Amino acid sequence: MAAPQNELNASTRKLKNLIYDSSVRSWFIQIFVVVVTVGIAYYLISNIATNLRQMELPFGFSFIGSTAGFDVSWSLIPYDPSMSYGRVYLVGIVNTLVLSVLIIIFSTLLGVVVGVLRLSKNTMVAQFARWYVEVFRNIPLLVQIVFWFIVVFSTLPGPRQSYALLELFFLNNRGFYFPSPAFRPEFIWTAIAAIPAILSIFLLQRKSNTYRKKTGKRLPYYHALLGIIVIVMMGIFIVSGSPLSWVIPTLQGFNYKDGGFVPTALVAAFTAMTIYRSASIGETVRAGIQAIDKGQLEAATAIGFPPLKTLRLIIIPQAARAILPPLINLWLTIVKESSLAVAIGFPELVSVFMQTSLNQTGRAIEIVIMVMGFYMCASLTISFFLNQYNKRIQMQEG
């Protein structure tokens, strides 16, 4: 009887060892999570399919090729009502990306300024920056968007009484008008020449930076080579007949024609989101700068570095390692927050595709999936490239 009992005890010990083995437990938990996730997904998909069959609604993306039949108030790419829903989807994506990129660029620049001013030794400047952050960061973004659209930009004068700057730029309650470039076919030669010129400037800058790290001075012939590249570019442009002109907006009837134009909704959404996000970015920049050892600033001051050069060459490059990770999250949030512009009628993706197109086609599930897919792909793409850059600058820390 002893042998079977020993075998039972041995089996029990093996089972206990498996249960308390961290690697086995980890694999079991992962498999369990995958099974549960797949089960939930299967249940949801089958439930949706059953409901669609009961309501006799088709599922598919064939509607993408159908004619949309409605107009879009503003688009950077050519569009007319005879085009397909696929074109509407593309228009919404382009408008969303344009708004997001503009907000990212200007909110970051403004946020850096606000963050630096928060640390100013001038009490009035520091307090102004502090209250800027406190006020705009604590008012809901949607409220700010509606405020700028209804209270500020919608109350501007009409086209005939537009605010004008140098008779080139015009702002009224319909939007912002500005000169737009007109390229002739000969401009292709300037564009082709610009590629090696830009590469040459990039390589020259890298070589100059390497030389400056070794010697503390810029390349002696840096400005001469830079001037030569610019002169060559200008020469090609002139020889090809200066194939670039500017189309100035002109008042014709009750509105401006020609030139570039952005609607009031875009200006209001851009202004509100830029100010709102610059407050958060300012706090991120302030925290990143304060994370730098004060000895760095004291050493730079001791050797006679001026404040702006100290900030640009010593403080900001080191603070970037602490600033960039939260800044990536803020940039991703900006892309997703751009959908709030639907509240004031800007034709971004949610407005033109998840509202107008959905109402016409009734394909709610397909359209929602496509919109969610865009935001997910955009966020993952931005996150991937910025994380790669973040890893590169973090590795230099050692």
C-alpha positions as CSV (number, residue, x, y, z in Angstrom):
1,M,0.0,0.0,0.0
2,A,3.0,2.3,0.5
3,A,3.9,2.4,-3.1
4,P,0.6,3.7,-4.5
5,Q,0.5,6.2,-1.6
6,N,4.0,7.5,-2.5
7,E,3.0,7.8,-6.2
8,L,-0.1,9.8,-5.1
9,N,2.0,12.1,-3.0
10,A,4.4,12.6,-5.8
11,S,1.6,13.4,-8.3
12,T,0.2,15.9,-5.8
13,R,3.6,17.6,-5.4
14,K,4.0,17.8,-9.2
15,L,0.5,19.4,-9.4
16,K,1.4,21.9,-6.7
17,N,4.6,22.7,-8.4
18,L,2.8,23.4,-11.6
19,I,0.2,25.6,-9.8
20,Y,2.9,27.6,-8.0
21,D,5.2,27.8,-11.1
22,S,5.0,31.5,-12.2
23,S,5.7,30.7,-15.9
24,V,2.9,28.1,-16.0
25,R,0.5,30.4,-14.2
26,S,1.4,33.2,-16.6
27,W,0.7,31.0,-19.6
28,F,-2.6,29.8,-18.1
29,I,-3.8,33.4,-17.4
30,Q,-2.8,34.5,-21.0
31,I,-4.7,31.6,-22.6
32,F,-7.7,32.2,-20.3
33,V,-7.8,35.9,-21.3
34,V,-7.5,35.1,-25.0
35,V,-10.3,32.5,-24.8
36,V,-12.6,34.9,-23.0
37,T,-11.8,37.7,-25.4
38,V,-12.5,35.5,-28.4
39,G,-15.7,34.3,-26.8
40,I,-17.0,37.8,-26.1
41,A,-16.1,38.9,-29.7
42,Y,-17.8,35.9,-31.2
43,Y,-20.9,36.6,-29.1
44,L,-21.1,40.3,-30.1
45,I,-20.5,39.5,-33.8
46,S,-23.1,36.7,-33.9
47,N,-25.5,38.9,-32.0
48,I,-25.1,41.8,-34.5
49,A,-25.4,39.4,-37.4
50,T,-28.6,37.9,-36.0
51,N,-30.1,41.4,-35.4
52,L,-29.2,42.5,-38.9
53,R,-30.9,39.4,-40.4
54,Q,-34.0,40.0,-38.3
55,M,-34.2,43.6,-39.5
56,E,-33.3,42.5,-43.0
57,L,-30.4,45.0,-43.2
58,P,-27.4,44.0,-45.4
59,F,-23.9,44.2,-44.1
60,G,-21.0,45.1,-46.4
61,F,-18.9,48.0,-47.7
62,S,-20.3,48.0,-51.3
63,F,-21.9,51.4,-50.5
64,I,-18.4,53.0,-50.6
65,G,-18.6,53.1,-54.4
66,S,-22.1,54.7,-54.5
67,T,-22.7,58.3,-55.4
68,A,-22.9,60.5,-52.2
69,G,-25.1,63.1,-53.7
70,F,-24.5,65.8,-51.1
71,D,-22.1,68.7,-50.9
72,V,-19.3,69.3,-48.4
73,S,-18.9,72.9,-47.2
74,W,-15.1,72.9,-47.3
75,S,-12.4,70.5,-48.6
76,L,-8.8,70.7,-49.5
77,I,-9.1,68.0,-52.1
78,P,-11.4,68.2,-55.1
79,Y,-14.9,67.1,-54.3
80,D,-18.4,67.4,-55.8
81,P,-21.8,65.7,-55.0
82,S,-21.3,63.3,-58.0
83,M,-18.4,61.6,-56.2
84,S,-18.7,58.4,-54.0
85,Y,-18.9,57.9,-50.3
86,G,-15.3,56.7,-50.5
87,R,-14.4,60.2,-51.6
88,V,-16.4,61.6,-48.7
89,Y,-14.4,59.4,-46.3
90,L,-11.2,60.7,-47.8
91,V,-12.3,64.3,-47.5
92,G,-13.2,63.8,-43.8
93,I,-9.8,62.2,-43.2
94,V,-7.9,65.0,-44.9
95,N,-9.8,67.7,-43.1
96,T,-9.3,66.0,-39.7
97,L,-5.6,65.6,-40.3
98,V,-5.2,69.2,-41.4
99,L,-6.9,70.5,-38.3
100,S,-4.9,68.1,-36.1
101,V,-1.5,68.9,-37.6
102,L,-2.2,72.7,-37.3
103,I,-3.2,72.3,-33.6
104,I,-0.2,70.1,-32.8
105,I,2.3,72.5,-34.3
106,F,0.9,75.8,-32.9
107,S,-0.2,74.4,-29.5
108,T,3.3,72.9,-29.0
109,L,5.0,76.2,-29.9
110,L,2.7,78.2,-27.7
111,G,3.0,75.6,-24.9
112,V,6.8,75.8,-24.9
113,V,6.5,79.6,-24.5
114,V,4.0,79.3,-21.7
115,G,6.1,76.7,-19.9
116,V,9.2,78.9,-20.1
117,L,7.2,82.0,-18.9
118,R,5.9,80.0,-15.9
119,L,9.5,79.9,-14.7
120,S,10.2,83.5,-15.3
121,K,11.8,85.6,-12.5
122,N,9.4,88.4,-13.4
123,T,6.5,87.9,-11.0
124,M,3.9,89.5,-13.4
125,V,5.0,87.4,-16.3
126,A,5.0,84.2,-14.3
127,Q,1.6,84.9,-12.8
128,F,0.2,85.7,-16.2
129,A,1.4,82.4,-17.5
130,R,0.1,80.6,-14.4
131,W,-3.4,82.1,-14.8
132,Y,-3.4,81.3,-18.5
133,V,-2.8,77.7,-17.6
134,E,-5.3,77.6,-14.8
135,V,-8.1,79.3,-16.7
136,F,-7.9,77.5,-20.1
137,R,-7.0,74.1,-18.8
138,N,-10.0,74.0,-16.4
139,I,-12.8,75.0,-18.9
140,P,-14.2,72.1,-20.9
141,L,-12.9,72.0,-24.5
142,L,-16.3,71.8,-26.0
143,V,-17.4,74.9,-24.2
144,Q,-14.4,76.8,-25.4
145,I,-15.0,75.7,-29.0
146,V,-18.6,76.9,-28.9
147,F,-17.5,80.1,-27.2
148,W,-15.0,81.0,-29.9
149,F,-17.4,80.1,-32.7
150,I,-20.5,81.8,-31.4
151,V,-19.2,84.7,-29.3
152,V,-16.1,85.7,-31.2
153,F,-16.0,84.6,-34.9
154,S,-19.7,84.6,-35.7
155,T,-20.0,88.2,-34.5
156,L,-17.3,89.4,-36.9
157,P,-18.4,91.9,-39.6
158,G,-19.6,90.7,-43.0
159,P,-17.3,90.4,-46.1
160,R,-17.7,94.0,-47.1
161,Q,-16.5,95.2,-43.7
162,S,-13.8,92.6,-43.3
163,Y,-10.7,93.1,-41.2
164,A,-7.9,93.5,-43.7
165,L,-4.1,93.2,-43.3
166,L,-2.0,94.7,-46.1
167,E,-4.9,94.2,-48.4
168,L,-3.8,90.5,-48.7
169,F,-5.4,88.9,-45.7
170,F,-9.1,89.2,-44.8
171,L,-11.1,88.0,-41.8
172,N,-14.9,88.1,-41.6
173,N,-17.8,86.1,-40.2
174,R,-17.5,83.7,-43.2
175,G,-13.9,82.8,-42.7
176,F,-10.2,83.8,-43.3
177,Y,-9.0,84.6,-46.8
178,F,-5.4,84.7,-47.8
179,P,-3.2,84.6,-51.0
180,S,-2.8,81.2,-52.6
181,P,0.2,80.1,-54.7
182,A,-0.3,79.4,-58.5
183,F,2.3,77.2,-60.0
184,R,3.1,77.0,-63.7
185,P,4.3,73.8,-65.3
186,E,7.9,75.1,-65.4
187,F,8.0,75.1,-61.5
188,I,8.8,71.3,-61.8
189,W,12.4,72.2,-62.4
190,T,12.6,74.2,-59.2
191,A,10.9,71.4,-57.3
192,I,13.4,68.8,-58.7
193,A,16.3,71.1,-57.8
194,A,14.9,71.5,-54.3
195,I,15.4,67.8,-53.4
196,P,19.3,67.8,-53.7
197,A,19.4,71.3,-52.2
198,I,17.4,70.2,-49.1
199,L,19.6,67.1,-48.7
200,S,22.7,69.2,-49.0
201,I,21.5,71.6,-46.3
202,F,20.6,68.6,-44.1
203,L,24.1,67.0,-44.5
204,L,25.8,70.3,-44.1
205,Q,23.9,70.9,-40.8
206,R,24.9,67.5,-39.5
207,K,28.5,68.0,-40.4
208,S,28.5,71.4,-38.8
209,N,27.0,70.0,-35.6
210,T,29.7,67.3,-35.5
211,Y,32.4,69.8,-36.0
212,R,31.0,72.1,-33.3
213,K,30.8,69.2,-30.8
214,K,34.5,68.6,-31.4
215,T,35.8,72.1,-31.6
216,G,33.1,74.3,-30.1
217,K,32.9,76.3,-33.4
218,R,30.7,76.2,-36.4
219,L,32.2,75.1,-39.8
220,P,34.2,78.1,-41.2
221,Y,32.6,77.7,-44.6
222,Y,29.1,76.9,-43.3
223,H,27.4,80.2,-44.2
224,A,29.2,80.3,-47.6
225,L,27.9,76.9,-48.7
226,L,24.5,77.7,-47.4
227,G,24.5,80.9,-49.5
228,I,25.6,79.1,-52.6
229,I,22.8,76.5,-52.2
230,V,20.2,79.3,-51.9
231,I,21.7,81.3,-54.8
232,V,21.6,78.1,-57.0
233,M,18.0,77.6,-56.1
234,M,17.0,81.2,-56.9
235,G,18.9,81.0,-60.2
236,I,17.0,77.9,-61.3
237,F,13.8,79.6,-60.3
238,I,14.6,82.8,-62.2
239,V,15.9,80.9,-65.3
240,S,12.7,78.8,-65.5
241,G,10.7,82.1,-65.8
242,S,9.7,82.6,-62.1
243,P,6.9,80.1,-62.5
244,L,5.2,81.0,-59.2
245,S,2.6,83.7,-58.7
246,W,0.1,84.5,-55.9
247,V,-3.6,84.8,-56.3
248,I,-5.0,87.6,-54.1
249,P,-8.6,87.3,-52.7
250,T,-10.8,90.0,-54.2
251,L,-14.3,91.1,-53.1
252,Q,-16.8,90.2,-55.8
253,G,-20.4,90.9,-54.9
254,F,-21.1,89.7,-51.4
255,N,-18.1,87.6,-50.9
256,Y,-14.4,87.2,-51.6
257,K,-13.3,85.1,-54.6
258,D,-10.0,83.5,-55.6
259,G,-7.1,82.9,-53.2
260,G,-7.2,80.6,-50.2
261,F,-10.0,80.3,-47.7
262,V,-10.7,78.5,-44.4
263,P,-14.2,78.6,-42.9
264,T,-15.0,80.2,-39.6
265,A,-15.6,76.8,-38.1
266,L,-12.0,75.7,-38.8
267,V,-10.6,79.0,-37.4
268,A,-12.7,78.7,-34.2
269,A,-11.9,75.0,-33.6
270,F,-8.2,75.7,-34.3
271,T,-8.1,78.6,-31.9
272,A,-10.0,76.9,-29.1
273,M,-8.1,73.6,-29.3
274,T,-4.7,75.3,-29.7
275,I,-5.2,77.5,-26.6
276,Y,-6.7,74.6,-24.6
277,R,-3.9,72.1,-25.3
278,S,-1.1,74.7,-25.1
279,A,-2.0,75.1,-21.4
280,S,-1.4,71.4,-20.8
281,I,1.7,71.4,-22.9
282,G,3.0,74.4,-20.9
283,E,2.7,72.5,-17.7
284,T,4.5,69.6,-19.2
285,V,7.3,71.8,-20.4
286,R,7.6,73.5,-17.0
287,A,7.8,70.2,-15.2
288,G,10.4,68.9,-17.7
289,I,12.6,72.0,-17.2
290,Q,12.3,71.8,-13.4
291,A,13.5,68.2,-13.6
292,I,16.9,69.4,-14.8
293,D,19.6,69.9,-12.2
294,K,19.9,73.5,-11.3
295,G,23.7,73.1,-11.5
296,Q,23.3,73.0,-15.3
297,L,21.9,76.5,-15.3
298,E,24.4,77.8,-12.8
299,A,27.3,76.4,-14.8
300,A,26.0,77.9,-18.1
301,T,25.6,81.3,-16.3
302,A,29.1,81.0,-14.8
303,I,30.7,80.7,-18.2
304,G,28.8,83.6,-19.7
305,F,26.1,81.9,-21.7
306,P,23.2,84.3,-22.4
307,P,19.8,83.1,-21.1
308,L,18.2,82.3,-24.6
309,K,21.3,80.3,-25.7
310,T,21.3,78.5,-22.3
311,L,17.7,77.6,-22.8
312,R,18.1,76.5,-26.4
313,L,21.4,74.6,-26.2
314,I,21.5,73.2,-22.6
315,I,18.1,73.2,-20.8
316,I,15.6,72.2,-23.5
317,P,17.7,69.4,-25.1
318,Q,18.0,67.7,-21.7
319,A,14.4,68.5,-20.7
320,A,13.1,66.9,-23.9
321,R,13.8,63.5,-22.5
322,A,11.3,64.1,-19.7
323,I,8.9,66.2,-21.8
324,L,8.5,63.9,-24.9
325,P,6.7,60.9,-23.3
326,P,3.7,62.9,-21.9
327,L,3.8,65.1,-25.0
328,I,3.2,62.1,-27.2
329,N,0.0,61.4,-25.3
330,L,-1.1,65.0,-25.7
331,W,-0.6,64.9,-29.4
332,L,-2.6,61.6,-29.7
333,T,-5.3,63.2,-27.7
334,I,-5.4,66.2,-30.1
335,V,-6.1,63.9,-33.1
336,K,-9.0,62.3,-31.2
337,E,-10.3,65.7,-29.9
338,S,-10.5,67.1,-33.4
339,S,-13.8,65.2,-33.7
340,L,-15.3,67.8,-31.3
341,A,-15.3,70.3,-34.2
342,V,-18.5,68.5,-35.3
343,A,-20.3,70.7,-32.7
344,I,-19.8,73.8,-34.8
345,G,-20.2,72.3,-38.3
346,F,-16.6,71.8,-39.4
347,P,-16.7,69.0,-42.0
348,E,-14.2,66.7,-40.4
349,L,-14.6,62.9,-40.5
350,V,-17.3,62.5,-37.9
351,S,-19.4,65.3,-39.4
352,V,-19.3,64.3,-43.1
353,F,-19.1,60.5,-42.7
354,M,-20.5,59.4,-39.3
355,Q,-23.4,61.8,-39.6
356,T,-24.4,62.8,-43.1
357,S,-23.3,59.6,-44.8
358,L,-24.7,57.4,-42.1
359,N,-28.1,59.2,-42.3
360,Q,-28.2,58.7,-46.0
361,T,-27.0,55.1,-46.2
362,G,-28.2,53.7,-42.9
363,R,-25.0,51.6,-42.7
364,A,-24.3,52.5,-39.1
365,I,-22.1,49.5,-38.2
366,E,-19.8,49.8,-41.3
367,I,-19.4,53.5,-41.0
368,V,-18.6,53.4,-37.3
369,I,-16.1,50.7,-37.9
370,M,-14.4,52.7,-40.6
371,V,-14.3,55.9,-38.4
372,M,-12.9,53.9,-35.5
373,G,-10.4,52.3,-37.8
374,F,-9.0,55.6,-39.0
375,Y,-8.6,57.0,-35.5
376,M,-6.9,53.8,-34.3
377,C,-4.5,53.7,-37.3
378,A,-3.7,57.4,-37.0
379,S,-3.0,57.1,-33.2
380,L,-0.9,53.9,-33.6
381,T,1.2,55.5,-36.5
382,I,1.9,58.7,-34.6
383,S,2.7,56.7,-31.4
384,F,5.1,54.3,-33.3
385,F,7.2,57.0,-34.9
386,L,7.3,59.3,-31.9
387,N,8.2,56.3,-29.6
388,Q,11.1,55.4,-31.9
389,Y,12.4,59.0,-31.7
390,N,11.9,59.0,-27.9
391,K,14.0,55.8,-27.6
392,R,16.7,57.3,-29.7
393,I,17.1,60.4,-27.5
394,Q,16.7,58.4,-24.3
395,M,19.6,56.1,-25.3
396,Q,21.9,59.1,-25.6
397,E,21.4,59.8,-21.9
398,G,24.2,57.4,-20.9
